[in-house]
């Protein structure tokens, strides 16, 4: 007879493995089911994030950024670096090593915390049973008092550009190029498209981004988005908005993309094409027929604010439920659910989940934009500070971008923070913490920041909300 568990987690991505570890730490007998295979045909943990997403893409972004710095920026610092070259294959090998170390690390964490790893495909067959089909096709049913579905997501494919091995690829395929294609097309100007486009643009590709929407990064403050678009174009990325892809052909080992924009029907020819138009929940086959768990028309599992499904003993977290498809959101949901199952009180503040685009400079945001607040009838006041006026930014040769704070005009409570600049992904945590504690812009303005730091731009932006920025001419009336 198969073992019985207090909790079985389906999926070992950043939501699933974190939920499993947290539950085990709280004394629950826990198992985690995973079917992800590496190139050697062995099951590995970490899901999309560690294997073909967050981690490998950041390894390539960092390496390619350092290459451009050495090639183009070191001379500004008085450093002469002649004959700088790049070895893409070695860069890819380093990326793979990082992935291997991290995925192997999760296996070690499971062992250290007493989590049972079950290799295979998991399916919820009742509110307290999970069927696991192993790699040989043998099915075993395990009993569990509680179940967490953390099945993740997969890239969306679109009919005009069917995947063609080596030529038309998704984000996973774009992480495996062994050399920079001369002409690279990217469909989608979202987070993934801009990051992958940046990598290969830095390594020598002529990158063209085709985006169907008319507005660039609509989820970001409009001023920050506008500046980001300008900076990326300055780096050589050809970003074409309002470009709706209608078809594609393979001719002479090239990809001919057909699209329409305000000028009419257009064509563009590329050596490689990356399709980055979003991701969809991976829920097909995860829930057996007859189990009363509702999915919407896009495949997302319906859950409440604490990630409970329609079946009281079954929870769902991460990319397969509502909310942004972000690894850290999935992880925090995993911790929340594990705490609830263990009998503790827990909740998440979905209004304070940060997002980051790891281009150079980085783009980071949390909370509302001015557009969001206006749509909700909330009057706002804002403060912004350019890195061009920051002493540390000048010393770092990183004066591009700005930090912006958005506050409620009546209460001064911080509603959002948006940053484009070096290390924006690190600085945005200030906004997250401030919003978690219901801080006002004045609270940040009265906080002592270390000098010289890039974070001082956030301090100055908070001061600027009331027209009191020290290192910038203020336009607002003084009190």
N, C-alpha and C positions, 0 to 999 in steps of 0.2 A: 504494500500500500504506500502511495506517495506521501511525503511529509505534509503536515498541515502548518500553515504560517499565520501569524497575526496580520501580515501585510505582504502582498505580492505587487510589485511594480512592473508594468510592461513598458520597456524602453529604458536604455541606460545612457540617454543623452544628458545634457546639463540639468534638465528637470528631474528625470528619473533617477540618475545615480545619486543626486543630492538628496532627493526624498528618501531613498533607500538607506543612505548613510545616516541621515538625521533620525529616521525611525529606529534604526538599530542602536544608535546612541541613547535613545530614550527607552531602551529595553524591549523593543518589539522584535519578535522573531520574523526576520524579513528576507525575502527573495527578490531578485531583479532579473527579468527576462530580457535577453538581447539576441538579435540575429545578425547584426552588422558584421560583414566579413572583410578582412583586409586582403591584400593582394596574395597572401599566402594561404587564403581560404580558412583562416582562423577567426573566431569571434573576438571582436574588440569592443571596448566600451567608449563612451564619449559622444556618440551620435554624430550628427552633421557638424556640430560646432567644432569638436576636436579633430575629426577626421577629414572633412572637406569644406569647412566653413570658417568660423572665427579665427581659429589658431593658424592654420596654414596660410590663410589670406594675409594675416597680420605679419607672419614671417616674411612673406614676399613683399609686402608694403614697406616694411622696415628696411629690408635689404636693398630694394630698389631706390628708396629715399636716400639711403647713405651713398649709393652710387651717384645719384644726381648731385648730392651735396659735394662729394669729392670732385666731381667733374666740373660743376658750374659755380659752386658757392664758396669753396675753400679759399679761392684767390682773394675774396673780399675780406677774409680774416688774416691775410698775409701768409697763407699756407700755399706753397706751390706743389701741386700734385699732377705731375705730367704722366701722359700715357695711361690714363685710368681706363680700365676695361672691365667687362663683366663676363662671368662664366655662369650662364643660366643653368646649365646642368648641375653645377656644384650648388647653386642657390636652391634648386629643387631638392637636391639630396639633403641639404641642411633642413629644409622644411619638413621632409619626410622623417628625419631623425627626431625632430621636435615632437611631431605627431606620435611617433612610436613611443617616446619617453612618457608623454602625458597619458596616452591610452593605457599603457602598461601600469602607470601610476594609479589609475582608478582600480585596476585589479588588485593592487596592493592595499588600497584603502578599503575595498570590500573585505579582504581577508582580515585586516586589522580591526575592523568594526564588526565582524561576524555576519556580514551579508552573504547569503547564498546566491551565487551566480548560476542562472539557468540558461544554457545556450539553446537558442531556438526561437520559434515564432510563437508569440503569446496571443491568446484569444479569450475574451471574457465570455464564458458559457452560462454563467448565472451570477447573481449578486455576490456569491461567495465561492466561485470556482473559476479557475483559469486553466485552459488547455494549452500545453506547451508541446509543439511539434519540433523535435530535434533535427539536426542536420541530415540525419538518415531517413527522415520521414516518419519516425515513431512518435506517437502522441501519448502524452501522460497528463492526467487531470490532477491538479493540486487544489486543495481546499485552503481558503483564507478568510479570515474575519473581515478583512478590508482589501480593496483593490485600487490601485492608482494607474490610470492610463496616461502614459507619457510617450506616445508613439511618434511625436515630432511632425515634420513636414518634408515635402519634396518640391523641387523646382517645377514651376508651371511651364508647360509646353504650349505653343500656339500653332494652329494649323498652317499659317503662311510660311513657317520656318521649321519643318520637321527636322529632328536631330539627324545629323549625318556624321558618322565617326570621323574625327580628325578635322572636319571643316565647320559644321554647325554644331556647337556644343553648349551645354549649360554651364553653370558656375563651377561645377565639379571638373568638367573637362578643361576649363580655362586655367585651372590650377596645375595642369599637367603638361602644358606646352614646354617643349625642350629648347625652343628658341623663339625670339620675338618675331611674330609675323610682320611683314612689311606694312600691310594694310589690314587693320583690325576694325571690324564693326561690332558695336555693342547695342543691343536692343534693350532699352530701359535705362533711364537716368535716375534710378533710385540708389539706395545705399550700395547694393552689390555691384551694380553696373558701374558706378563711379569709382568704387574701390578697385575693381579688376581693370577698368579702363586706365586708371592711374598707374597701376603696376606696369602694364605693357607700354603705356605712353612713355614712362621713364626709361624703359629698357630699349626704346628706339622705334616702337610701332607708330604708324600714323593712325590715330584713333578717332573714329567717328561714332558718336553716340546718337541714336535715333530714339526719341521719346514722343509717345503719342500725345501726352498731355501738353497743354499750352503753358502751364505754370511750372517753373523749376522749383523742386523741393517744396511743395505746398504745405508740408507739415512743419516747416521751419519758418521762423519770423521772416517776413518778406524782405527786410533790409539785409538780414544775414544771408538769405538765399541769393539775393541779387549780387552781393559781394562774392559769395562762393562761386557762382557761375562765372563771374568776371575773372576770378583768380584761376580757375581751371582752364578757361579759354586762353588765358595768358600763358599757361604752361603748354599749350599746343593741342588741347583736346577740342575737337570740333563737335559742339553740342547743338543738335538740331531739334528744336522743340516743335510740337505740333506735327511730327512726322509719323504717320500711321502706316505701319508695314502691311502690305497687301499680298506679298508673295515672294518667292525666292526660287532661283534655279542654280544648278551646279553646272558650270561650263569650264572645261579645261582646268579642272582642279581649283576653280575659283568659285566664290559665292556671289551671285548677282541678286541683290535685294531690291525689290520694288516697293516703293512707298509713295504716299501722297502727302502734300503739305499745302500751304497757302498758294504756292506757285503752280500746283497741279500734280500730275503724275511724275515721279522721279525714279531714277535708278542709281545704285551705287555698287561698286564691285570691291570685294574684299578677299584676302587670302584666308582669313578665319572670321567666323561670326559667333559671338557669344550672346545667348538669349537669357536676359535677366529681367523678366517681367513679373517677378514675384514668386511666392511659394504657396502651396496648398496643403491643408492638413492631411497627414497620412493616417486615415482611419478606416480605409477599406479592409475588411477582413479581420479587424481587431475586435469587433463585437458580434457575437453570434445572433442569428435571427431569433426573435422571440424575447431577447433581453430588452427591457423597457428603458433604453437609453436613447434619447432623441438627438438627431443630427440635423443641421440646417441644410439648405440647398447646396451649399459649398463644401459640406463635409465636416464642418466644425461641430464639436460635441457641445450641447447645451449644458451649462453649469451655472450655479449661483455665485455669489461674491466670495464664497469659501471653496469654490471648485467642486461642489457636490453635483453629481448628475441626478437624473430622475430616480436612480436606485440608491438608497441611503448609504449603502456600504461601498459604493463605487465612486471614485473621484477621477477627475481628468485635469491635466495641467499642461502648460507650455504651448507649443505651436498648434496643437489640435483643439484649442479652445479660444474664445474671444480674446481680444487684446493684441498688442504688438508681438510679432514673432521675434523675440529677443531672448538670448540665452539666460541673461540675468533675471528676466521676468520669470522664466520657467523655473530657475533655481529657487527664487524666493517663494514661488507658489509651492514648490516641492517641500520646502521647510515648513511653510504654513500648514499644509495638509498633514504632514507627519506629526506636527505638534497637536493638531486637532484630533487626529486618530489616537494619539497617546493621552488624550484627556486634558490638554492644555488649551488656554484661550489664545487665539492667534488671528491676525487679519493682515491684509495688504492694502497699501494706499496706491490705488491704480492711477491716481493723478500725479504721482511723483516717481514715474519710471523714466530714467534717462535714456536717451538715444545718442549714438555717436556714429559719424562717418569718418573712417580713418584715412581720408585723403591727406594731402599736405597743402595748406594747413588743414587741421582737423575741424570738423563741424560737430557741435554737441548742443543738445537742448533738453529741457525738461519743462513740463507744464504747458501752459497756454501760449499761443501767439496773440498779438494784438487783434488779428482777424478772428480768432476763436472767441476772445472776450467780447468783441463787438457783436458777434453773432448771438451771444448769450445776454446781451444788454448790459454788460459790465463796463463801467467807465474806468479807464486805466490812465496811469502816468508811467513814463518810462525814463530810463537813464542809460546812456551808452558811452563807452570809452574806447577809443582806438588804440591798438597796440603800438601804433606809430609814436604815441606819446609816452610809452612805457620805457623806463630806463633799462630794465632787464631784457625786454624785447629787442631794444637796440643792441645790447651787448650780445644777444643770441643770434643776431642777424635774422630776426623773425618778427618784423614789424607789420606784417600783413594781418588784417582782420580786426575784430572788435568784440567786446563783451557787452551784452545788453540785459538789463533787468526790467521786468514788467511787473507793476504793482497795481493793486486796487486803488483807484483814486480816492475812495472814501476811507478805507481802513488801513491803507499802506501795506497790507499783507501781500507777500510775494506770490504772484500767480504763475510766473514763468521766468526762465533764464535761457538765453541763446548765445552761443559763442562760436565764432570762427577764428581760429588761430592755433599756434603751436601749443600742444598739450591740452587742447580744449576738452578732450575726453577725460582728463584727470581733474581739470578745474570744475567741470559741471557738477561734481559731487557736492560742491559748496551749495549749489542751488537745490539739490535733492535734500540735503540735510536741513537747509533753511525751510523748505516747504514741509518737510516731515514734522518740524516743530512749530509750524504756523508762524514763522518769523516775518517781520516787516522789513521793508527796504532799509528803514532806519536802523534796525538791529544789525544788518550787515555794515551799514555806514559807520556805526559806532564800534565795530570790531577792529582790533589791532591786527594788521597783516604784516608779515615779515617783509623786509625790504633788502635788496631788490628781488622781486618775484614776478612771474607772469600773472599770478593770482591777484596782484594789486589792481589789475584792470577790472576785476569783479568789484573790488572795494570802491574804486572810482566810479564805476557804473551805478552802484548803489547810492553813492553820494550825489551823482548827477540826477537821480530821480527828483530831488528837490532843488536842483541847480547849484549844488555845492561841491562839485568836483574840484579838486585842488590843482591838478596838473592839466587842466583844459579850460579854455575860455567858456564860461557858462552863459547860456542863452536865457535861462529862466530867471525870474525875478527873485532877488535875494530877500530872505526873511528879515 
